[in-house]
Amino acid sequence: LMRKFSLVCETWDLTGQPELKVLNLPGRRFEVGDSVYVFADNDERDDDDDVWIAAIVTAADTTEACPQLGEAATELTFTGQGALFTLDSVGIGGPVRSYGQYTFLATNFSGATYMGRREGPLGFVIPVVGPIRSTNGLTFEYRDALGTTTATPADVRQVVVTVRTGEGVMNSLNQVVQDSLITWVYTRN
């Protein structure tokens, strides 16, 4: 999931120890250890060579300023990752996005089933929606490019997520509520 966003306002030494300055936009600032995607336009006249460079922030100095108008900025360093970047690949105005890997699953909380979220492979599970039905309260259907259900991870292009409220869920008027939510998530692969 994408977590943070900014725009590049200065670059230097991209093929040595890559460093970028990014605007301090509203929201959380980039930090050491953040996994990021940096947009590389490469040849501006060619759309076929654009890529997102996956890198990890090794230093973040939040006391900087962008040279254009003096706005507050964060200087990001990517020590040891020069091979990912090419000279002139990242330009002023290019987007930078941080991301985190999450697992969504059914979990038990205070004796009821909830949809939970775990950050990383070993993180704690945090309940985020519920209570949901103990059976089929949270389902994931994986589909390929043609919309056919698939069990092959490399073929997944769409995930259909269904969440169903638990039995005995009451609203503020003490009435039983039953509902479901279905959403489609399209992958970027």
C-alpha positions as CSV (number, residue, x, y, z in Angstrom):
1,L,0.0,0.0,0.0
2,M,1.2,3.5,-0.8
3,R,1.8,5.5,2.4
4,K,3.6,8.8,1.7
5,F,4.0,11.0,-1.3
6,S,6.2,13.9,-2.4
7,L,7.8,15.6,-5.5
8,V,11.5,15.8,-6.3
9,C,12.9,19.4,-6.2
10,E,16.6,18.6,-6.6
11,T,18.8,15.7,-7.5
12,W,22.6,15.0,-7.5
13,D,25.1,12.2,-7.7
14,L,22.5,9.7,-8.9
15,T,25.1,7.1,-10.1
16,G,27.3,7.4,-7.0
17,Q,25.5,7.8,-3.7
18,P,22.0,8.9,-5.0
19,E,20.5,11.8,-3.2
20,L,17.2,13.7,-3.8
21,K,15.5,16.6,-2.2
22,V,11.7,16.2,-1.9
23,L,9.1,18.8,-0.9
24,N,7.7,18.5,2.6
25,L,4.1,18.2,1.6
26,P,1.3,17.9,4.2
27,G,1.3,14.5,5.9
28,R,4.0,12.2,7.2
29,R,7.7,12.8,6.1
30,F,9.9,10.2,4.6
31,E,12.1,8.4,7.2
32,V,15.2,6.1,7.3
33,G,14.1,2.6,6.3
34,D,11.2,3.7,4.1
35,S,10.7,1.6,1.0
36,V,10.1,4.0,-1.9
37,Y,9.3,4.1,-5.6
38,V,11.1,7.0,-7.4
39,F,9.7,7.8,-10.8
40,A,12.4,7.9,-13.5
41,D,11.3,9.5,-16.8
42,N,14.6,8.8,-18.5
43,D,14.2,10.1,-22.1
44,E,11.4,12.7,-21.8
45,R,10.4,12.2,-25.5
46,D,9.9,8.4,-25.0
47,D,7.1,7.0,-22.9
48,D,8.3,3.4,-23.2
49,D,11.4,3.9,-21.0
50,D,9.7,5.3,-17.9
51,V,10.2,3.2,-14.7
52,W,9.6,3.3,-11.0
53,I,12.9,2.7,-9.1
54,A,12.4,0.6,-5.9
55,A,14.8,1.9,-3.3
56,I,15.3,2.1,0.5
57,V,15.9,5.5,2.2
58,T,19.2,5.2,4.2
59,A,19.3,8.8,5.5
60,A,16.6,11.6,5.7
61,D,17.5,15.2,6.6
62,T,14.3,17.2,7.2
63,T,16.1,20.5,7.7
64,E,16.7,21.2,4.0
65,A,15.0,23.6,1.6
66,C,14.2,23.3,-2.1
67,P,16.3,25.7,-4.2
68,Q,13.4,26.9,-6.4
69,L,11.4,28.9,-3.9
70,G,13.0,27.9,-0.6
71,E,10.1,25.6,0.5
72,A,10.9,23.1,3.3
73,A,12.3,19.8,2.0
74,T,13.7,16.5,3.1
75,E,17.0,15.3,1.6
76,L,16.8,11.5,0.9
77,T,19.9,9.4,0.6
78,F,20.1,5.9,-1.0
79,T,23.5,4.7,0.1
80,G,24.8,1.7,-1.9
81,Q,21.9,1.8,-4.4
82,G,23.6,3.8,-7.2
83,A,23.2,0.9,-9.6
84,L,19.4,1.4,-9.5
85,F,19.7,5.0,-10.8
86,T,21.1,6.3,-14.1
87,L,22.4,9.8,-14.8
88,D,19.4,12.1,-15.5
89,S,16.8,9.4,-14.9
90,V,15.0,11.3,-12.1
91,G,13.9,14.8,-12.8
92,I,12.6,17.8,-10.9
93,G,8.9,17.3,-10.3
94,G,9.1,13.5,-10.4
95,P,6.9,11.8,-7.8
96,V,8.3,9.7,-4.9
97,R,6.0,7.3,-3.0
98,S,6.7,5.2,0.0
99,Y,4.9,1.9,0.5
100,G,4.4,-0.9,3.0
101,Q,3.6,-4.5,2.7
102,Y,0.4,-5.6,4.5
103,T,-1.5,-8.8,4.9
104,F,-5.2,-8.7,5.4
105,L,-6.8,-11.6,7.2
106,A,-9.6,-12.7,9.5
107,T,-8.5,-12.5,13.2
108,N,-10.1,-13.0,16.6
109,F,-10.5,-10.0,18.9
110,S,-12.4,-10.1,22.2
111,G,-14.2,-13.3,21.1
112,A,-15.4,-12.0,17.8
113,T,-14.0,-12.3,14.3
114,Y,-12.6,-9.1,12.6
115,M,-10.8,-8.3,9.4
116,G,-7.3,-7.6,10.6
117,R,-4.1,-6.0,9.0
118,R,-0.6,-7.1,9.6
119,E,2.4,-4.9,8.6
120,G,5.3,-7.0,7.2
121,P,5.6,-10.7,7.6
122,L,5.9,-10.7,11.4
123,G,4.0,-7.6,12.6
124,F,1.1,-7.6,15.0
125,V,-2.4,-8.1,13.6
126,I,-4.6,-5.1,14.2
127,P,-8.4,-5.4,13.9
128,V,-9.7,-2.8,11.4
129,V,-13.2,-3.9,10.5
130,G,-15.8,-5.9,12.3
131,P,-17.2,-7.9,13.8
132,I,-17.6,-10.0,10.7
133,R,-19.1,-13.5,10.2
134,S,-16.8,-16.2,11.6
135,T,-17.2,-18.2,8.4
136,N,-17.1,-16.4,5.0
137,G,-17.0,-13.0,6.7
138,L,-13.8,-12.2,4.7
139,T,-13.1,-13.7,1.3
140,F,-10.6,-13.0,-1.4
141,E,-11.1,-14.1,-5.0
142,Y,-8.1,-13.9,-7.3
143,R,-8.7,-13.3,-11.1
144,D,-6.5,-13.2,-14.1
145,A,-6.5,-10.7,-17.0
146,L,-9.7,-12.3,-18.5
147,G,-11.6,-12.2,-15.2
148,T,-11.3,-16.0,-14.6
149,T,-10.5,-17.2,-11.1
150,T,-6.9,-18.3,-10.7
151,A,-4.7,-19.8,-8.1
152,T,-1.4,-18.8,-9.9
153,P,0.0,-15.7,-8.1
154,A,1.9,-14.5,-11.3
155,D,-1.5,-14.4,-13.2
156,V,-3.4,-12.3,-10.7
157,R,-4.6,-9.0,-12.1
158,Q,-7.7,-8.4,-9.9
159,V,-8.6,-9.3,-6.4
160,V,-12.3,-9.3,-5.3
161,V,-12.6,-8.7,-1.6
162,T,-15.9,-9.4,0.2
163,V,-16.6,-8.5,3.8
164,R,-19.8,-9.6,5.5
165,T,-21.1,-8.3,8.9
166,G,-21.2,-10.8,11.8
167,E,-24.3,-12.4,13.1
168,G,-25.9,-10.4,15.9
169,V,-24.3,-7.1,15.0
170,M,-26.6,-4.3,16.4
171,N,-26.9,-0.7,15.3
172,S,-27.5,2.3,17.6
173,L,-31.3,1.5,17.7
174,N,-30.5,-2.0,19.0
175,Q,-31.6,-3.6,15.7
176,V,-29.8,-6.5,14.0
177,V,-27.7,-5.3,11.0
178,Q,-26.6,-7.5,8.2
179,D,-24.6,-6.1,5.3
180,S,-21.8,-6.9,2.9
181,L,-19.2,-4.9,1.0
182,I,-17.6,-6.0,-2.2
183,T,-14.6,-4.2,-3.7
184,W,-12.3,-4.9,-6.7
185,V,-8.6,-4.2,-6.4
186,Y,-6.6,-4.1,-9.7
187,T,-2.9,-5.0,-9.5
188,R,-0.2,-2.9,-11.2
189,N,1.7,-5.9,-12.6
